[in-house]
Amino acid sequence: MVTDDRLLDDSYVVNDNCKLKRATTEMEDLLTGLIQGMESRKNKLTTIV
């Protein structure tokens, strides 16, 4: 792979992709938890009202 006029080692690209996938998974987990928390609070407020 050629980027910025430099040849990148395949192991670097694979490692970078692994880091990106891990960060994406962590972000998805964070957003899922946030959505579930908001839905839970919404349900509690609906029950109270």
HELIX and SHEET records of a PDB file:
HELIX    1   1 ASP A   10  ILE A   48  1                                  39    
SHEET    1   A 2 VAL A   2  THR A   3  0                                        
SHEET    2   A 2 ARG A   6  LEU A   7 -1                                        
END                                                                             
